[in-house]
C-alpha cells in the first residue's frame, strides 16, 4: 500500500481550494494582422500573453503577434535587460511597441524587449500559477511498480517570486519491499535591479533508500539571472544552509552547516504543442563535516497533449558521499512518466 505524505496533500489543498473574483475584461489587444481581442490580461510569461475572454475562455497569444495594447489597469512590466516599470499600458505611437504610464513618467518599449507582464491589481490567488501531476509505472516481469505525485505553485509580485513545490515517489519491489521518498520546498526570491536577487529557502525531505527519515534545510543565498528572455531563463545562486538530519534506525542524527551552490535553466517552445524543459542542480558541500558532499538534480520535460494537460517525463537524482546510515545507498534516482495539469 502506497503511503502519501500528509504535508504534500495539505499544501496542495491549500493552494487549489480558493477562488477569486476576476476584474472587468476591458483590456484591448491589437494584433499585427489587424484583429482586435478584448478581455482581461492575466500575464505575459515565456512569450505567451494569457488573456481571459467572455466568449473564448482563456486564450494564449504569441507575444510577437501583438501590435498594441490598451488597458486602464496597472501592470508590472519587466524588460529583457532586467528593468522593471509599473503603470497602465496604453497604445504607443508605433506598432510593435507598448507604452507604460506610471509615477516615473512614460516608458516606450518594443514588444521584442518585453520579458514579462504581471497584474498589480490581481488578488493573491489570481497571481498563483503551477501544476499538479500524477504517474504510475509497473513492470510485471521484474515485479517493480512505482507511484509518483508532484505539484508546484508560484506567486509573483512586484518585488518577490515565491514558490512551493512538493513531490512523493513510492517504489514497490517484490524482493526489497517498499521505499518511499518525498520532499517539500518553500522559497522566495527577493528581486533586485540588474537581474539580482536574494533567495530564502526551506526544504524538508525523507528518503528511506539513503537512510534519511527526515532532513530539514534552511538557507539563504545571493543569485543572478544571467539570461531572462521570453523563451529561456538561466540563473545561479550561492549561499549557506543549516541542515538537521534524522536518520533511520541505526543511523546518527546530526546538525551541520553546508554551502549552497545552485543553477537552474528553463527553455520553452510556444507553438502548439507547447513544450518546456526545466532543470535544476544544487551542490551542498559540507563545511562543518569536512569531506562530505551532497547534490540534488532534477530535469523535467513537459509536452502538451490537450489544452492545459501535459505528458511529463522527469528525472530526480540525489548523491551523498557520507549517508548517516552506513548501509544506505550513496546514489538514488528515479525516472517517472506522469500526466500533469497546469493552472
Secondary structure, DSSP 8 states (H G I E B T S, - for coil): -----HHHHHHHHHHHS---------EEEEETTS-EEEEEEEEEETTEEEEEETTTEEEEEEGGGEEEEE-SSEEEEEETTS-EEEEEEEE-SSTTEEEEEETTEEEEEEGGGEEEEEESSS-TGGGEEEEEEEEEEEETTTTEEEEEEEEEEEEE-SSEEEEEEEEEEEEEETTTEEEEEEEEEEEEEEEEGGGEEEEEEEEEEEEGGGTEEEEEEEEEEEEEEEEEETTEEEEEEEEEEEEEEEESTTS--EEEEEEEEEEEEEEEE-SSS-EEEEEEEEEEEBSSSTT-EEEEEEEEEEEEEETTEEEEEEEEEEEETT-SSTTS-SEEEEEEEEEEEE-
